[in-house]
């Protein structure tokens, strides 16, 4: 029994070692593709972490409404060293007697969401350190005939060189965005006013299945060429 137990333990040890090594090599391969400017890999890494955030509970100290804005983030476009994200924000209301009172405007919420998303995009995406991340925040307005439509209310472009100098936890969301190129407009009552967004740089992310198929075909072609050399 002792011999059997030793064999089982050794087998588990070898399996875990193999799994760790395989994952390490995979991460190295991803980082290498990122360094080569593979926008499909960059997009895939972002989409993967967005999906993980979408399944996760709010981190300690992050309000549920702010976390919902992070979970609603979408990847709009990527380049070799940047990404453009979009999300939305709405005002927060609470009951006060028989009335519902606004305690935070859509713009206040958007500022907090953008600051949180900026922090996470800079430091919480495995195997990726982008130079620039642009975040556009939308909110709901009444369109023609009262139909609800979403318009942009805030845009910020986060630069790695500036981000790495900040003590994020010591700053308010507004102070964080104030360190970057940020634009928004408030009305007389503090309400958000729709703004015009600058042109988006880069290309829209391709469907994961399509990008993965092209990557597999490229790998197979490279292996075929090596086999003939």
C-alpha positions in Angstrom: 0.0 0.0 0.0 2.9 2.3 0.8 4.4 1.6 -2.7 1.0 2.2 -4.3 0.5 5.5 -2.4 4.0 6.6 -3.5 3.2 5.9 -7.1 -0.1 7.8 -7.0 1.6 10.7 -5.3 4.4 10.7 -7.9 1.8 10.6 -10.7 -0.1 13.5 -9.3 3.1 15.5 -8.8 4.1 14.8 -12.5 0.7 15.7 -13.8 0.6 19.0 -11.8 4.1 19.8 -13.0 3.2 19.1 -16.6 0.0 21.3 -16.3 2.0 24.2 -14.7 4.7 24.0 -17.4 2.1 23.8 -20.2 0.3 26.9 -18.9 3.6 28.7 -18.5 4.6 28.0 -22.1 1.1 29.1 -23.2 1.5 32.4 -21.4 4.9 32.9 -22.9 3.5 32.3 -26.4 0.7 34.8 -25.8 3.1 37.5 -24.6 5.3 36.8 -27.6 2.4 37.3 -30.0 1.4 40.5 -28.1 5.0 41.8 -28.5 4.8 41.0 -32.2 1.7 43.2 -32.5 -0.9 40.5 -33.1 -4.2 42.4 -32.6 -6.2 39.2 -32.7 -4.4 37.9 -29.6 -4.7 41.3 -27.9 -8.4 41.3 -28.6 -8.8 37.7 -27.4 -7.0 38.5 -24.1 -9.3 41.5 -23.5 -12.4 39.6 -24.4 -11.4 36.7 -22.1 -10.9 39.0 -19.1 -14.2 40.8 -19.8 -16.0 37.5 -19.7 -14.3 36.7 -16.4 -15.3 40.0 -14.9 -18.8 39.4 -16.2 -19.0 36.3 -14.1 -17.4 37.7 -10.9 -18.9 39.2 -7.9 -18.0 42.9 -7.0 -14.6 43.1 -5.4 -14.5 44.3 -1.8 -15.1 48.0 -1.6 -16.6 48.3 -5.1 -20.2 49.3 -5.2 -22.6 47.0 -7.1 -23.7 49.8 -9.5 -20.0 50.6 -10.4 -19.2 46.9 -10.9 -22.3 46.6 -13.2 -20.7 49.3 -15.4 -17.4 47.4 -15.5 -19.3 44.2 -16.4 -21.1 46.0 -19.2 -17.9 47.1 -20.8 -17.3 46.1 -24.4 -14.3 46.1 -26.6 -14.8 48.5 -29.6 -11.4 48.5 -31.3 -7.8 47.4 -30.9 -4.4 48.4 -32.3 -1.0 47.0 -31.6 -0.7 48.9 -28.3 -4.1 50.3 -27.5 -7.8 49.5 -27.0 -11.0 51.4 -27.1 -13.7 50.4 -24.7 -17.3 51.4 -24.2 -19.8 51.1 -21.3 -22.8 52.8 -20.0 -23.9 54.6 -16.8 -27.3 55.7 -15.4 -28.2 57.9 -12.4 -28.7 56.2 -9.0 -32.0 56.8 -7.2 -33.2 55.9 -3.7 -36.5 56.0 -1.9 -37.2 58.9 0.4 -40.6 58.6 1.8 -43.0 58.2 -1.1 -40.6 59.6 -3.6 -37.5 58.5 -5.5 -34.6 60.9 -5.1 -31.5 61.0 -7.3 -28.4 60.6 -5.2 -25.9 60.3 -8.0 -26.2 61.5 -11.6 -25.4 59.5 -14.7 -22.2 61.6 -15.1 -21.1 61.0 -11.5 -21.6 57.3 -12.1 -19.8 57.4 -15.4 -16.8 59.1 -13.9 -16.6 56.4 -11.2 -17.1 53.6 -13.7 -14.5 55.0 -16.1 -11.9 55.3 -13.3 -12.4 51.8 -12.1 -12.4 50.3 -15.7 -9.2 52.3 -16.5 -7.4 50.9 -13.4 -8.5 47.3 -14.3 -7.6 47.6 -18.0 -4.1 48.9 -17.1 -3.3 46.3 -14.4 -5.7 43.4 -14.4 -5.5 42.0 -17.9 -3.1 39.0 -17.8 -0.2 39.0 -20.3 -1.1 42.5 -21.6 0.3 46.0 -20.9 -1.3 48.4 -23.3 0.2 51.8 -23.8 -3.2 53.5 -24.3 -6.8 52.6 -23.3 -9.7 54.8 -24.3 -13.0 54.5 -22.5 -16.2 56.0 -23.8 -19.2 56.1 -21.4 -22.8 56.3 -22.7 -26.1 57.1 -21.0 -29.8 57.0 -21.9 -31.7 60.0 -23.3 -35.1 60.5 -24.9 -34.9 60.3 -28.6 -37.4 61.3 -31.3 -40.9 60.4 -30.1 -39.7 59.6 -26.7 -37.8 56.5 -27.8 -34.8 55.9 -25.5 -31.4 56.2 -27.1 -27.9 56.1 -25.8 -25.5 59.0 -26.3 -21.9 59.4 -25.2 -21.4 61.5 -22.0 -17.7 61.0 -21.3 -14.5 59.9 -22.9 -11.1 59.5 -21.4 -7.8 58.3 -22.8 -5.5 56.6 -20.2 -1.8 56.6 -20.9 0.5 54.0 -19.4 3.3 56.6 -18.7 0.9 58.6 -16.6 -1.0 55.7 -15.0 2.2 54.1 -13.6 2.9 57.3 -11.7 -0.5 57.5 -9.9 -1.4 56.3 -6.4 -4.8 55.1 -7.6 -6.3 54.4 -4.2 -5.4 57.8 -2.9 -7.3 59.7 -5.6 -11.0 60.1 -6.2 -12.4 58.9 -9.5 -12.7 62.5 -10.7 -9.0 63.2 -9.7 -7.9 60.0 -11.5 -9.6 61.1 -14.8 -8.3 64.6 -14.3 -4.8 63.2 -14.8 -5.7 62.0 -18.3 -7.2 63.4 -21.4 -10.8 63.4 -20.3 -13.8 65.2 -21.7 -17.4 65.6 -20.4 -20.0 68.4 -20.0 -22.4 69.2 -17.1 -25.6 71.0 -17.5 -26.8 73.7 -15.0 -28.3 71.1 -12.7 -25.2 68.9 -12.9 -26.8 66.6 -15.5 -24.7 65.0 -18.3 -24.8 66.7 -21.7 -24.1 64.4 -24.7 -20.8 65.0 -26.3 -19.2 64.2 -29.7 -16.6 61.5 -29.7 -13.3 61.5 -31.6 -12.7 59.0 -34.3 -11.9 55.5 -33.1 -8.5 54.2 -33.9 -7.8 50.6 -34.8 -10.1 47.8 -36.0 -13.1 46.1 -34.5 -12.3 42.7 -32.8 -12.9 39.8 -35.1 -15.1 36.9 -33.9 -13.0 34.6 -31.6 -13.7 31.5 -33.7 -12.5 33.2 -36.9 -9.4 34.6 -35.3 -8.6 31.2 -33.7 -9.1 29.4 -37.0 -6.7 31.7 -38.8 -4.2 31.4 -35.9 -4.4 27.5 -36.1 -3.9 27.6 -39.9 -0.9 29.8 -39.5 0.6 27.5 -36.9 0.0 24.5 -39.1 1.6 26.3 -42.1 4.7 27.2 -40.1 5.0 23.6 -38.8 4.8 22.3 -42.4 7.5 24.7 -43.5 9.8 23.7 -40.7 9.2 20.0 -41.5 10.6 20.6 -45.1 13.6 22.6 -43.9 
